[in-house]
Amino acid sequence: MSDHTVLVVGRGLIGASVADRLRADGHDVATVSTTPLAHAGHLSVDLDDPAGRERLRGHVDALRPARVILTHGPSDVTWIEANEQRAEAVHHGVAKLLAGSGVPTVLVSTDNVFDGSRGGHRPADPISPHNVYGRVKALAEQELLTGPNLALRVSLVYGWTGPAHRATYGQRCLQAAAAGEELEAPTDQSFTPVHIDDVSAVLAALCRVPELPTGIAHLAGPAELSRFDFATVAYRLTGADPALVRPVLRRDTLWASRPRHSSLACDDFGHLPGLAGWTPMTPADGLRQMLRTGPVVAV
């Protein structure tokens, strides 16, 4: 087993960010995604295909990394609602093969494992998945936690994503504000949004610690607010008219399948290497970070 190699499965917002951070920390990083990449240790494979999952098994057995981070999809909640069997086959199948590998693994999971009747859930709270996405992730958690692994549940993650991936909610808000467009935002769907830099910081720290903490942990932003309130903050920060944010009900939007409360109480990760004194960014600070580091947003 390599003492420094981390295998990151998935190349979306979270996978790409944590892989970049780990490389900056001096780790050897191997990656798995459907997209071919020109670097050593990358496996291009379709995890929706059973043969692809077998190729991943062989890759893990040959590589024997010090840690695996599962960030792969499918992650489109609306798509999963209509494709439960395919989504379950991927998420449960990958969790099962990693659970049997003996390699310490972090599964990035979701707050949708709770029913949404209230917010601020903690790891010990009983789960009751609200939607298909939550059920699929709950199955993956249960499979992986048969071994000494970690399920890291995250609340909605935002930041700038690449052109090949769906825009995050923060990205949609800032881009609509920059264009002076109206944006429909639910008032009845609350969340604890967490900036991608905070997510990759915690995942990287979990790769630095000599022995992986096991069980369940929660990672979320410090404030629970509605999508409408979050969008209003984004419009104000860009100098756009917040009246352009139109209050609607989630049943009338693409977020209809989301829980009423999609939020977590964030654990303390200060015991991890490099995170002493760390706290996740507020929504305003996270959106300011996006404005500083992302595409130019003109108003």
C-alpha positions in Angstrom: 0.0 0.0 0.0 1.3 3.5 -0.9 1.6 5.8 2.2 0.8 8.8 0.1 -1.4 7.8 -2.8 -5.1 8.8 -2.6 -7.6 7.5 -5.1 -10.4 10.0 -5.8 -13.4 8.4 -7.6 -15.4 11.1 -9.4 -14.3 14.3 -11.3 -17.2 16.6 -10.5 -17.1 19.7 -8.3 -15.9 17.9 -5.2 -13.7 15.3 -6.9 -11.8 17.9 -8.9 -11.3 20.3 -6.0 -10.0 17.7 -3.5 -7.7 16.1 -6.1 -6.2 19.5 -6.8 -5.8 20.3 -3.1 -4.2 16.9 -2.4 -1.7 17.4 -5.2 -0.8 20.8 -3.7 -0.3 19.0 -0.3 2.2 16.6 -1.9 0.1 13.5 -2.2 0.2 11.2 -5.2 -3.3 11.4 -6.5 -4.9 8.7 -8.7 -8.4 9.5 -10.2 -11.4 7.7 -11.7 -13.9 9.3 -14.0 -15.8 8.7 -17.2 -13.6 11.4 -18.8 -10.2 10.4 -20.1 -7.4 12.5 -18.5 -3.7 12.5 -19.5 -2.0 11.8 -16.2 -0.6 8.7 -14.6 -2.9 6.7 -12.3 -6.1 7.9 -14.0 -8.7 5.3 -14.9 -11.4 6.3 -17.4 -14.4 4.0 -16.7 -18.2 4.1 -16.8 -19.4 3.1 -13.3 -22.9 2.7 -14.7 -21.6 -0.5 -16.4 -21.0 -3.6 -14.2 -17.8 -4.3 -16.2 -16.7 -0.7 -15.4 -17.2 -1.4 -11.7 -15.1 -4.6 -12.0 -12.3 -2.5 -13.7 -12.5 -0.2 -10.6 -12.1 -3.2 -8.3 -9.0 -4.3 -10.2 -7.6 -0.8 -10.1 -8.0 -0.6 -6.4 -6.4 -4.0 -5.9 -3.4 -3.1 -8.0 -3.0 0.4 -6.7 -3.6 -0.3 -3.0 -3.9 3.4 -2.1 -3.7 4.8 1.4 -7.2 6.2 1.1 -10.1 6.3 -1.3 -12.5 9.2 -1.6 -15.9 8.4 -3.2 -17.3 11.6 -4.8 -18.8 10.0 -8.0 -22.3 10.3 -9.4 -24.9 10.0 -10.5 -25.7 13.1 -8.4 -28.6 14.8 -10.2 -31.4 14.4 -7.7 -34.1 14.9 -10.3 -32.6 12.3 -12.7 -32.2 9.8 -9.9 -35.8 10.1 -8.9 -36.7 8.6 -12.3 -33.8 6.1 -12.5 -33.6 4.5 -9.1 -32.3 1.1 -10.1 -29.4 2.5 -12.1 -28.4 4.9 -9.4 -28.6 2.3 -6.8 -26.5 -0.1 -8.8 -23.7 2.4 -9.1 -23.7 3.9 -5.6 -24.4 0.6 -3.7 -22.1 -1.4 -6.1 -19.1 0.9 -5.7 -19.6 1.1 -1.9 -19.7 -2.7 -1.7 -16.5 -3.3 -3.6 -14.7 -0.7 -1.5 -16.1 -2.1 1.7 -14.5 -5.4 0.7 -11.2 -3.9 -0.4 -9.7 -3.2 3.1 -8.7 0.3 1.9 -9.9 3.1 4.3 -12.6 4.9 2.4 -14.5 8.2 2.7 -17.9 8.2 1.1 -19.3 11.7 0.4 -22.9 11.3 1.3 -25.9 13.7 1.7 -28.4 15.4 4.1 -31.2 13.9 2.0 -30.9 10.7 4.1 -33.2 12.6 6.5 -36.9 13.2 5.9 -36.7 17.0 6.1 -39.2 17.5 8.8 -36.6 19.6 10.7 -33.1 20.9 10.2 -29.8 20.6 12.0 -29.5 16.8 12.1 -26.5 15.2 13.8 -24.8 12.0 12.9 -26.6 9.9 15.6 -30.0 11.0 14.5 -32.1 8.1 12.9 -32.3 8.4 9.1 -35.5 8.3 7.1 -34.7 9.2 3.5 -36.9 11.9 1.9 -36.3 10.9 -1.8 -34.7 8.3 -4.0 -31.3 10.0 -3.8 -31.4 9.8 0.0 -32.4 6.1 -0.2 -29.6 5.3 -2.6 -27.0 7.1 -0.5 -28.3 5.5 2.7 -27.8 2.0 1.1 -24.2 3.0 0.1 -23.6 4.3 3.7 -24.8 1.0 5.2 -22.7 -1.1 2.9 -19.5 0.9 3.5 -19.9 1.1 7.2 -19.7 -2.6 7.5 -15.9 -1.8 7.5 -13.7 0.8 9.2 -14.7 3.6 6.8 -16.3 7.0 7.1 -19.6 8.4 5.6 -19.1 12.2 5.4 -22.6 13.7 4.9 -22.5 17.1 3.3 -25.1 19.8 2.9 -25.5 21.5 -0.5 -22.1 22.3 -1.9 -21.6 25.5 -4.0 -18.7 27.0 -5.9 -17.7 27.4 -9.6 -17.8 24.2 -11.6 -16.5 23.4 -15.0 -18.4 23.7 -18.3 -18.9 19.9 -18.5 -20.9 19.9 -15.2 -24.1 21.3 -13.9 -23.8 24.8 -12.4 -24.1 24.9 -8.6 -26.8 26.9 -6.9 -24.4 29.6 -5.9 -23.1 29.8 -9.5 -26.7 30.1 -10.9 -27.5 32.9 -8.4 -24.4 34.9 -9.2 -24.7 34.5 -13.0 -28.4 35.4 -13.0 -27.6 38.5 -10.8 -24.8 39.5 -13.1 -27.1 39.3 -16.1 -29.8 41.3 -14.3 -32.2 38.4 -14.8 -35.1 37.3 -12.6 -34.5 34.1 -10.6 -37.2 31.9 -9.1 -36.1 30.7 -5.6 -38.1 28.6 -3.2 -39.0 30.1 0.2 -39.9 26.6 1.6 -36.7 24.7 1.0 -34.0 25.5 3.6 -30.4 24.3 3.6 -27.0 24.8 5.2 -24.8 25.5 2.1 -21.1 24.8 2.3 -18.5 26.2 0.1 -16.4 23.8 -2.0 -13.1 25.1 -0.5 -14.4 24.0 3.0 -15.4 20.6 1.7 -12.0 19.9 0.0 -10.2 21.2 3.1 -11.9 18.6 5.3 -11.5 15.8 2.8 -7.8 16.6 2.4 -7.3 16.7 6.2 -9.0 13.2 6.4 -6.2 12.0 4.1 -3.5 13.5 6.2 -4.6 11.9 9.5 -2.7 8.7 10.1 -5.8 6.7 11.0 -9.1 7.5 9.3 -11.9 8.3 11.8 -14.8 5.9 11.2 -18.6 6.1 11.4 -20.5 9.1 10.3 -19.6 12.8 10.3 -21.5 15.9 9.1 -20.1 18.8 7.2 -22.2 21.9 6.6 -22.2 25.6 6.5 -22.9 27.6 9.7 -26.3 29.0 8.7 -29.6 27.5 7.8 -31.5 29.7 5.3 -33.9 29.3 2.4 -32.9 29.2 -1.2 -34.7 32.5 -1.6 -32.6 34.1 1.2 -29.4 32.7 -0.2 -30.2 34.1 -3.7 -31.0 37.5 -2.2 -27.6 37.6 -0.6 -26.0 36.8 -3.9 -27.9 39.6 -5.7 -26.9 42.1 -3.0 -23.3 41.2 -3.2 -23.1 41.7 -6.9 -25.0 45.0 -6.7 -28.1 43.6 -8.5 -31.6 44.4 -7.4 -32.7 41.8 -4.9 -36.3 42.3 -6.0 -35.3 40.3 -9.1 -35.3 37.2 -6.9 -38.9 35.9 -7.1 -40.2 33.9 -4.1 -41.9 30.6 -5.2 -42.7 27.2 -3.7 -40.4 24.3 -4.3 -43.2 22.2 -5.7 -43.2 24.5 -8.7 -39.4 24.2 -9.4 -36.7 21.7 -10.2 -36.2 21.3 -6.5 -39.6 19.7 -5.9 -38.1 16.4 -4.7 -35.9 18.1 -2.1 -36.7 17.9 1.6 -38.3 20.9 3.3 -35.3 21.1 5.5 -32.1 20.0 3.9 -29.6 20.9 6.6 -27.0 19.5 9.0 -25.3 20.5 12.2 -21.6 20.7 11.3 -19.2 18.6 13.3 -16.0 20.0 14.8 -13.1 19.0 12.6 -10.5 21.0 14.5 -8.7 17.8 15.6 -7.7 17.0 12.1 -4.2 18.0 10.8 -4.2 21.6 9.5 -7.8 22.5 10.7 -7.1 23.9 14.1 -9.4 26.9 14.4 -11.1 26.2 11.1 -14.8 27.1 10.6 -16.8 26.8 7.4 -17.6 30.0 5.5 -20.9 31.8 6.0 -23.0 32.1 2.8 -22.0 35.7 2.3 -18.3 34.9 2.8 -18.6 31.9 0.4 -20.2 34.0 -2.3 -17.6 36.7 -1.9 -15.0 34.0 -2.3 -16.7 33.0 -5.6 -16.6 36.6 -6.8 -12.9 36.8 -6.0 -11.8 33.6 -7.6 -14.2 32.6 -10.3 -15.3 33.9 -13.7 -15.7 37.6 -14.1 -19.2 38.7 -13.0 -20.2 42.0 -14.6 -23.2 44.0 -13.6 
